[in-house]
Amino acid sequence: MEDEGVEVLLVSLGADLPYLTGYEAMPLERLTMLVLPVSGDATLVVPRLEAPRVEERPDVFTLRPWDETEDPVAIVAGLAGRPATAAVGDRTWARFVLDLQRQLPGTSWRRASEITGPLRAVKGHDEVAALRRAAEAADRVAAALQAGDIPLVGRTEADVSAELGRRLVEEGHARVNFAIVGSGPNAASPHHEPGDRVIQAGEVVLCDFGGTTTEGYCSDITRCVHLGPPPAEVVELYAVLREAQAAGVAAAVVGTPCEEVDAAARRRIAEAGLGDLFVHRTGHGIGLEEHEDPYLVEGNGEPLVAGHAFSVEPGIYLPGRTGLRLEDIVVATDAGPEPLNRADHDLVVLEV
């Protein structure tokens, strides 16, 4: 905060609050906000009815419950003082930001992620261990998919998605963040919403799923299976995809700019004449949120450092026909990139 000229940090909803305090606010119309001045003590302002949910940590923050007849924005403004510059949580509701701006008319505003993003992006040993356990849980679900233990033919995408989610919870996740199931032509939509399409023999089924474990850290994995013998085109496309994903992982060494990892994965797909069919970035950071810093995308020259955790997930999408994606979570270490996901990387062929 000193380096960035920020006098007070104000965080509400989102992962910054639990990262700093251990408390996750509910998305309510009642304001919860941590007021953290660059010098002085931190105060967690919460609705009184939510105060029993807070594990008090006097060494970290002072708890300030507010009553229904009080104005929580005025309380926050009073605690903030009259800062020249304040950083407000990226996911704070607009109504509270606008009210704070009226209460603090002389203050200039910045995004809190400019302060918290670089801190959260570099994981400590305990955080990496938690991410590894999350990845292992997701691997077990992926292994069940690849073993044919999750029936596919004749079921709707939505039904399979629900089963993937149930299995994640059974493996130690507190909640499911997403469970994409794209079959046949729907696999060509990277963020397809599973629906009532019935999965059929002779097609690709792309499954991208992840959640948040009881430890608070996220998983994210993508694997594809083919129902019955795949056509030569799909085999060839997947061979290119697997090489591209491996190239992206291999490039993710400490000191390498994020955009060069993206370029390494993208280069192999482009060499195969398929560059226009890879329509998204190569990866995103992961931690308390499924998407956070650092992002592996052209234009991001930030170098990887030990402790950065991120996905490597190139894809090839043929609109209206099929799609393929392969995703692992990787941690940059001084000894080289460490993939956390170990589920089979082949295009597994399931008998139908």
C-alpha angles and dihedrals in degrees: 000000000000091000091050097043093243114149099187136018118211116190129174128153120017136051098303091077098054090040090058102032110015090241124114114203122221115239096254136150085241112088122246114180139163112220109203116176120198087244125023134035129322120241126200110210111201138163108264092239089058095047094090088063092059119095099217115229108181090183089061107032145352115242116230112184115193128210127231091254093054128086107238093193090057089049091053092046090051092051091047092054115201102316120184089214130022129181114215127197114269092230098045110128114260092235090063094043091052091047091050091050089054091049092047104037096163095053126102116216136224136173116270090221088072085069104029100034097073091045095051093042093066108069124207124222093269092050092050089049090052091049089049091054090048090051092048090053091050089047090058091054091046090050090054089052092049093046091056092246090129108064113227114168112087095014126106121249089242092055093051090046090054091051092050088053093049091051092051090054091048088053093057106279118139093206142001115243097187140338110194116192114180117177129188110331091000090068086072090070107080094206098032115171108228110241144160097303109128114231113238138198117264099040144096119259113200115198121189113173142156145148146177119279126221086261089061098248126120138239128203128175137159126200132165129211130187121220104225128343110338121230118252092255093059092046090052094046092050092050089057091046093051092050090049093050092048090049090052092051093047091051093054097095125141111277096026114123113245091239091058091058088053090048093050092056093040094049095065092050091047091050088058089055092251101106094119090057094062099080106169141050119283096243155340136219120260136199128106085359127045090231120036140122134347107051120194100218139123110276096034104109094173109131119233116251131193108281098034109133121195147145125260105202120152117177140194117208128188105194113236093005118058145310140214133201133170120196137181132168110238133191121207110228135173087251093054137275114328116203110210095196117077103172114130111288095203124102093258114216115214122201115242 
